[in-house]
Amino acid sequence: MLKKGSVMPMPDIRDKMPKRSFLPRSIISKLPFSTSKIDQLKEIFHASDNSSMERIILDALDECERSPSPGETKRCVGSAEDMIDFATSVLGRNVAVRTTDNVNGSKKNIMIGSIKGINGGRVTRSVSCHQSLYPYLLYYCHSVPKVRVYEADLLDPNSKATINHGVAICHLDTSSWSPTHGSFLALGSGPGRIEVCHWIFENDMTWTIAEA
């Protein structure tokens, strides 16, 4: 589908999370971040028993503490420094970070303009970071093997004017994904049977080795 001239529906790529900020690493390093410290966390964030805030904190901690899937390297980060450190620990010091420019075209049909494959469109490694709901800005960053990353101009199908610059990632190996993953439900397939490609949504990002 990602071919020049293709017209396709763009999902709703708008960031639905409440606006929050990273905390400085000097503060993050002093805050507990573990289900074993839930009582302390509830006190810090004024979360009463059985409140929605308690549920939000526990859900995020569960996701951050679960073991990685095969081939995955993961880390939850609450500061910009921690995110950069994780990306460079996986990819080396020479990195570039990308995200889709804006939310134009969201929930509408878009036309694909010029396309560029990152690292020559070859199978590469990347670190993708997705927001988690938490009292401060928290990202779930993970490195998944066997991906291709693309960027493309997105056009208005009628006027052909450029309205956005999209970043897309294709997962070539889905064999370790859950059969109930939303991608399989949407596409009517299952683990290892298809590749799954998606746009990088607003305020999410993907890191790759920088190009020469």
Residue frames as qw, qx, qy, qz and C-alpha x, y, z in Angstrom:
[[0.000, 0.884, 0.467, 0.000, 0.00, 0.00, 0.00],
 [0.291, -0.812, 0.086, 0.499, 2.90, 2.38, 0.67],
 [0.556, 0.209, 0.492, 0.637, 3.42, 3.33, -2.96],
 [0.013, -0.268, 0.081, 0.960, 3.49, 6.76, -4.57],
 [0.361, -0.058, -0.478, -0.799, -0.02, 7.69, -5.70],
 [0.336, -0.332, -0.880, 0.048, -1.84, 5.23, -3.40],
 [0.368, -0.467, 0.053, -0.802, -4.87, 6.64, -1.60],
 [0.518, -0.202, -0.809, 0.190, -5.57, 5.17, 1.82],
 [0.458, -0.808, -0.219, -0.299, -7.47, 6.02, 5.00],
 [0.263, 0.427, -0.574, 0.647, -5.29, 7.55, 7.72],
 [0.511, -0.502, -0.676, 0.173, -6.18, 6.35, 11.23],
 [0.278, -0.929, -0.055, -0.238, -6.72, 8.81, 14.05],
 [0.730, 0.179, -0.357, 0.555, -3.08, 9.53, 14.90],
 [0.151, -0.761, 0.137, -0.616, -3.83, 12.30, 17.42],
 [0.300, 0.132, -0.762, 0.559, -2.32, 12.00, 20.88],
 [0.528, -0.582, -0.458, -0.416, -5.21, 11.20, 23.27],
 [0.623, -0.287, -0.522, 0.507, -3.12, 11.35, 26.45],
 [0.223, -0.955, -0.176, 0.089, -3.36, 14.26, 28.91],
 [0.419, 0.763, -0.278, 0.406, -0.56, 16.80, 28.52],
 [0.764, -0.622, 0.047, 0.167, 2.29, 15.95, 30.90],
 [0.254, 0.853, -0.449, 0.079, 6.02, 16.63, 31.11],
 [0.790, 0.115, -0.489, 0.352, 9.13, 14.56, 31.63],
 [0.546, -0.835, 0.042, 0.057, 10.62, 15.02, 35.07],
 [0.207, 0.788, -0.572, 0.097, 14.33, 15.86, 35.40],
 [0.771, 0.110, -0.616, 0.114, 16.44, 12.77, 35.93],
 [0.133, 0.301, -0.628, 0.705, 17.54, 14.15, 39.33],
 [0.581, -0.142, 0.309, -0.739, 13.91, 13.83, 40.53],
 [0.864, 0.128, -0.348, -0.341, 13.03, 10.60, 38.66],
 [0.548, 0.292, -0.734, 0.274, 16.00, 8.82, 40.22],
 [0.089, -0.179, 0.677, -0.709, 14.57, 9.46, 43.70],
 [0.697, -0.013, 0.077, -0.713, 10.99, 8.31, 42.95],
 [0.506, -0.074, 0.858, -0.058, 10.02, 4.66, 43.48],
 [0.590, 0.353, -0.364, -0.628, 8.88, 2.84, 40.33],
 [0.236, 0.116, -0.965, -0.006, 7.78, -0.66, 41.25],
 [0.634, -0.417, -0.462, -0.459, 4.60, -2.54, 42.16],
 [0.647, -0.263, -0.591, 0.403, 6.35, -3.49, 45.41],
 [0.218, -0.150, -0.282, 0.922, 6.39, 0.24, 46.30],
 [0.088, -0.567, -0.610, -0.547, 2.75, 0.89, 45.40],
 [0.378, -0.762, -0.469, 0.236, 1.93, 2.26, 48.88],
 [0.368, -0.455, 0.057, 0.809, 4.64, 4.91, 48.57],
 [0.136, 0.168, 0.551, 0.806, 3.54, 5.77, 45.04],
 [0.187, -0.693, -0.655, -0.236, -0.08, 6.16, 46.11],
 [0.382, -0.726, -0.278, 0.499, 1.03, 8.57, 48.82],
 [0.324, -0.250, 0.283, 0.867, 3.22, 10.62, 46.44],
 [0.060, -0.164, -0.569, -0.804, 0.48, 10.94, 43.81],
 [0.388, 0.059, 0.405, -0.826, -2.46, 11.19, 46.26],
 [0.534, -0.002, -0.689, -0.491, -4.10, 8.05, 44.89],
 [0.599, -0.258, 0.487, -0.581, -6.75, 6.66, 47.23],
 [0.368, -0.053, 0.928, -0.001, -7.56, 2.94, 47.46],
 [0.415, 0.449, 0.784, 0.102, -9.42, 1.56, 44.43],
 [0.208, 0.786, 0.053, -0.579, -9.24, 4.96, 42.70],
 [0.765, 0.636, 0.083, 0.059, -8.72, 5.42, 38.98],
 [0.116, 0.868, -0.474, 0.096, -5.28, 6.93, 39.74],
 [0.588, -0.413, 0.692, -0.068, -4.26, 3.75, 41.58],
 [0.842, 0.332, 0.425, -0.008, -5.41, 1.69, 38.55],
 [0.494, 0.854, -0.157, 0.044, -3.47, 3.94, 36.14],
 [0.162, -0.758, 0.626, -0.083, -0.27, 3.57, 38.20],
 [0.701, -0.182, 0.686, -0.072, -0.66, -0.22, 38.52],
 [0.806, 0.538, 0.245, -0.034, -1.45, -0.73, 34.82],
 [0.361, 0.863, -0.349, 0.065, 1.66, 1.21, 33.80],
 [0.337, -0.611, 0.707, -0.115, 3.87, -0.66, 36.28],
 [0.836, 0.080, 0.535, -0.095, 2.50, -4.03, 35.11],
 [0.727, 0.684, 0.025, 0.042, 3.35, -3.19, 31.49],
 [0.153, 0.850, -0.481, 0.149, 6.81, -1.94, 32.47],
 [0.444, -0.502, 0.718, -0.189, 7.58, -4.96, 34.65],
 [0.935, 0.189, 0.246, -0.173, 6.32, -7.75, 32.38],
 [0.589, -0.325, 0.567, 0.475, 9.07, -9.78, 30.74],
 [0.267, 0.547, -0.394, -0.689, 9.99, -8.84, 27.18],
 [0.908, 0.319, 0.170, -0.211, 8.68, -10.92, 24.30],
 [0.835, -0.057, 0.339, 0.429, 11.27, -13.01, 22.37],
 [0.549, 0.368, 0.254, 0.707, 13.86, -10.72, 20.76],
 [0.087, -0.891, -0.203, -0.397, 12.49, -7.61, 22.45],
 [0.459, -0.081, -0.414, 0.781, 14.56, -5.27, 24.64],
 [0.188, -0.776, -0.427, -0.425, 12.39, -2.89, 26.65],
 [0.361, -0.186, -0.456, 0.792, 12.58, -0.10, 29.19],
 [0.085, -0.878, -0.452, -0.133, 10.14, 2.44, 30.60],
 [0.451, 0.069, -0.115, 0.882, 11.61, 5.94, 30.75],
 [0.141, -0.860, -0.475, 0.125, 10.38, 9.04, 32.56],
 [0.176, -0.816, 0.148, 0.531, 13.13, 11.46, 31.55],
 [0.609, 0.759, -0.179, -0.142, 14.60, 12.59, 28.23],
 [0.025, -0.688, 0.726, -0.017, 18.07, 11.52, 29.40],
 [0.600, -0.115, 0.777, -0.152, 16.86, 7.97, 30.16],
 [0.773, 0.546, 0.258, -0.198, 15.24, 7.71, 26.73],
 [0.413, 0.807, -0.418, -0.061, 18.42, 8.81, 24.93],
 [0.264, -0.531, 0.799, -0.105, 20.53, 6.44, 27.06],
 [0.740, 0.114, 0.641, -0.171, 18.27, 3.49, 26.23],
 [0.709, 0.687, 0.046, -0.148, 18.19, 4.25, 22.48],
 [0.285, 0.787, -0.547, 0.018, 21.98, 4.62, 22.30],
 [0.489, -0.388, 0.768, -0.142, 22.55, 1.48, 24.42],
 [0.789, 0.289, 0.534, -0.096, 20.70, -0.52, 21.74],
 [0.661, 0.722, 0.184, 0.091, 21.72, 1.31, 18.55],
 [0.653, 0.046, 0.022, 0.756, 25.06, 2.95, 19.37],
 [0.187, -0.535, -0.199, 0.800, 25.85, 6.65, 19.67],
 [0.025, 0.147, -0.451, -0.880, 25.03, 7.57, 16.06],
 [0.153, 0.473, 0.862, -0.096, 21.23, 7.78, 16.13],
 [0.171, -0.138, -0.246, -0.944, 18.35, 9.73, 14.59],
 [0.183, 0.367, 0.798, -0.441, 14.82, 10.06, 15.96],
 [0.157, -0.126, -0.517, -0.832, 11.70, 10.50, 13.84],
 [0.255, 0.430, 0.756, -0.423, 8.00, 11.01, 14.25],
 [0.240, 0.639, 0.608, 0.406, 5.12, 12.01, 11.99],
 [0.218, 0.268, -0.035, 0.938, 5.24, 15.81, 11.56],
 [0.334, -0.049, 0.236, -0.911, 1.66, 16.67, 12.59],
 [0.396, 0.231, 0.842, -0.283, -1.88, 15.26, 12.71],
 [0.461, 0.452, -0.178, -0.743, -3.09, 16.57, 9.33],
 [0.517, 0.198, -0.730, -0.400, -4.97, 13.90, 7.37],
 [0.117, -0.043, 0.895, -0.427, -5.99, 12.11, 10.58],
 [0.415, 0.381, 0.741, -0.366, -9.23, 10.11, 10.07],
 [0.534, 0.685, -0.029, -0.496, -9.33, 11.13, 6.37],
 [0.890, 0.323, 0.208, 0.246, -8.16, 9.69, 3.10],
 [0.179, -0.814, 0.364, 0.416, -4.60, 10.64, 2.19],
 [0.831, 0.544, -0.106, 0.056, -2.51, 10.16, -0.91],
 [0.764, -0.418, 0.221, 0.439, 1.06, 8.90, -0.64],
 [0.333, 0.908, -0.227, -0.111, 3.68, 11.19, -2.20],
 [0.534, 0.564, -0.604, 0.178, 7.40, 10.54, -2.35],
 [0.895, -0.440, 0.012, -0.076, 8.70, 7.77, -0.08],
 [0.284, 0.673, -0.643, 0.230, 12.11, 7.10, 1.41],
 [0.910, -0.258, -0.322, 0.047, 13.24, 3.88, 3.07],
 [0.323, -0.856, 0.379, -0.135, 15.39, 4.56, 6.14],
 [0.484, -0.459, 0.726, 0.169, 18.81, 2.82, 6.06],
 [0.158, 0.284, -0.748, -0.579, 18.10, 2.21, 2.37],
 [0.781, -0.019, -0.147, -0.607, 14.79, 0.47, 3.14],
 [0.512, 0.199, -0.829, 0.100, 16.76, -2.54, 4.40],
 [0.738, -0.529, -0.418, -0.032, 15.74, -4.63, 7.38],
 [0.217, 0.547, -0.401, 0.702, 17.07, -2.63, 10.30],
 [0.415, -0.394, -0.696, 0.434, 16.85, -2.21, 14.06],
 [0.100, -0.593, -0.077, -0.795, 14.89, 0.50, 15.73],
 [0.163, -0.259, -0.722, 0.621, 13.81, 1.65, 19.16],
 [0.214, -0.558, -0.457, -0.659, 10.18, 2.74, 19.23],
 [0.101, -0.113, -0.614, 0.774, 8.80, 4.75, 22.14],
 [0.302, -0.541, -0.600, -0.506, 5.07, 4.89, 22.94],
 [0.230, -0.430, 0.334, -0.806, 3.46, 6.96, 25.67],
 [0.390, -0.323, -0.851, 0.143, 2.03, 5.25, 28.74],
 [0.362, -0.747, -0.198, -0.521, -0.66, 6.77, 30.93],
 [0.645, -0.255, -0.463, 0.552, 1.02, 7.79, 34.21],
 [0.207, -0.883, -0.284, 0.311, 1.06, 10.89, 36.46],
 [0.075, -0.756, 0.346, 0.551, 4.16, 12.22, 34.66],
 [0.664, 0.587, -0.325, -0.329, 5.28, 11.71, 31.07],
 [0.603, -0.324, 0.728, 0.040, 6.30, 8.06, 30.72],
 [0.627, 0.498, -0.432, -0.415, 7.35, 6.24, 27.58],
 [0.877, -0.098, 0.470, 0.023, 7.49, 2.50, 26.95],
 [0.322, 0.732, -0.515, -0.309, 10.53, 2.15, 24.70],
 [0.840, -0.118, 0.529, 0.024, 11.41, -1.12, 23.07],
 [0.136, 0.542, -0.680, -0.475, 13.73, -2.47, 20.44],
 [0.854, 0.201, 0.422, -0.228, 12.14, -4.99, 18.15],
 [0.372, -0.301, 0.701, 0.528, 14.17, -6.97, 15.62],
 [0.272, 0.252, 0.802, 0.468, 13.42, -7.18, 11.91],
 [0.221, 0.796, 0.409, -0.388, 11.74, -3.92, 10.99],
 [0.403, 0.340, 0.330, 0.783, 11.78, -1.57, 8.04],
 [0.070, -0.692, -0.344, 0.631, 11.23, 2.16, 8.60],
 [0.345, 0.478, 0.491, 0.642, 9.88, 4.56, 5.98],
 [0.036, 0.548, 0.274, -0.789, 9.05, 8.23, 5.71],
 [0.267, 0.446, 0.698, 0.492, 6.58, 9.57, 3.18],
 [0.147, 0.039, -0.008, -0.988, 5.03, 12.84, 2.08],
 [0.160, 0.485, 0.846, -0.155, 1.28, 12.70, 2.70],
 [0.021, -0.057, -0.342, -0.938, -0.89, 14.62, 0.23],
 [0.506, 0.347, 0.388, -0.688, -4.45, 15.87, 0.08],
 [0.515, 0.199, 0.793, 0.258, -6.04, 13.46, -2.49],
 [0.372, 0.824, 0.427, -0.028, -7.95, 16.30, -4.20],
 [0.119, 0.976, -0.141, -0.116, -5.49, 19.21, -4.32],
 [0.881, 0.242, -0.188, 0.360, -2.33, 17.01, -4.23],
 [0.014, -0.823, 0.340, -0.454, -0.85, 19.52, -1.78],
 [0.547, 0.075, -0.724, 0.413, 1.55, 18.13, 0.83],
 [0.507, -0.694, -0.105, -0.501, -0.23, 18.18, 4.20],
 [0.738, -0.594, 0.302, -0.101, 2.03, 16.00, 6.36],
 [0.427, 0.543, -0.722, 0.041, 5.26, 13.99, 6.48],
 [0.886, -0.327, 0.063, -0.322, 4.56, 10.56, 7.90],
 [0.046, 0.501, -0.859, 0.097, 6.87, 8.00, 9.49],
 [0.916, -0.056, -0.094, -0.387, 5.86, 4.34, 9.22],
 [0.186, -0.484, 0.851, -0.088, 7.34, 1.16, 10.65],
 [0.844, 0.109, -0.370, -0.373, 6.84, -2.37, 9.34],
 [0.548, -0.434, 0.685, -0.207, 7.22, -5.34, 11.67],
 [0.536, 0.370, -0.669, -0.357, 8.43, -8.24, 9.53],
 [0.405, 0.000, -0.901, 0.154, 8.33, -10.89, 12.26],
 [0.522, -0.376, 0.103, -0.759, 5.03, -11.09, 14.17],
 [0.665, -0.038, -0.743, -0.065, 5.46, -14.72, 15.27],
 [0.337, -0.120, -0.725, 0.589, 5.77, -13.85, 18.99],
 [0.277, -0.182, 0.055, -0.942, 2.77, -11.47, 19.05],
 [0.368, 0.173, 0.772, -0.488, -0.42, -12.38, 20.87],
 [0.135, 0.344, 0.829, 0.420, -3.17, -13.85, 18.65],
 [0.031, -0.813, -0.570, 0.115, -5.52, -11.21, 20.10],
 [0.303, -0.306, 0.101, 0.897, -3.24, -8.30, 19.07],
 [0.348, 0.682, 0.274, -0.582, -5.36, -5.49, 17.61],
 [0.170, 0.524, -0.575, -0.605, -3.48, -5.70, 14.30],
 [0.023, 0.014, 0.977, 0.212, -4.55, -9.30, 13.74],
 [0.245, 0.545, 0.707, -0.379, -8.14, -8.54, 14.72],
 [0.280, 0.708, -0.024, -0.648, -8.19, -5.63, 12.25],
 [0.270, 0.533, -0.640, -0.483, -6.48, -7.54, 9.43],
 [0.931, 0.062, 0.053, -0.356, -8.01, -10.97, 10.01],
 [0.693, 0.432, -0.556, 0.153, -4.73, -12.81, 10.46],
 [0.829, -0.559, -0.028, 0.009, -2.48, -14.24, 13.15],
 [0.426, -0.769, 0.421, 0.224, 1.05, -14.43, 14.56],
 [0.450, -0.341, 0.704, 0.430, 3.80, -14.98, 11.98],
 [0.547, 0.479, 0.666, 0.165, 1.36, -15.04, 9.06],
 [0.321, 0.858, 0.237, 0.324, 1.65, -11.39, 8.06],
 [0.394, 0.078, -0.195, 0.895, 3.84, -8.32, 8.40],
 [0.142, -0.845, -0.500, 0.122, 2.26, -5.46, 10.31],
 [0.361, 0.239, 0.047, 0.900, 2.94, -1.85, 9.31],
 [0.179, -0.842, -0.497, 0.111, 1.70, 1.26, 11.10],
 [0.194, 0.785, -0.050, 0.587, 2.22, 5.00, 11.22],
 [0.421, -0.139, -0.524, 0.728, 4.07, 6.55, 14.14],
 [0.164, -0.822, -0.524, -0.155, 1.35, 8.50, 15.96],
 [0.002, -0.844, 0.094, -0.527, 1.58, 12.03, 17.36],
 [0.358, -0.747, 0.435, -0.352, 4.19, 12.30, 20.17],
 [0.923, -0.179, 0.319, 0.116, 5.35, 8.70, 19.70],
 [0.222, 0.833, -0.461, -0.211, 8.70, 8.19, 17.97],
 [0.983, 0.048, 0.089, 0.154, 11.13, 5.74, 16.48],
 [0.217, -0.813, 0.482, 0.246, 14.93, 5.85, 16.78],
 [0.936, 0.319, 0.052, 0.137, 17.20, 4.35, 14.12],
 [0.646, -0.286, 0.232, 0.668, 20.91, 4.34, 13.33],
 [0.191, 0.822, -0.037, -0.535, 21.64, 7.69, 11.66],
 [0.813, 0.491, 0.236, 0.206, 22.32, 7.57, 7.96],
 [0.594, -0.204, 0.180, 0.757, 25.69, 8.61, 6.59]]
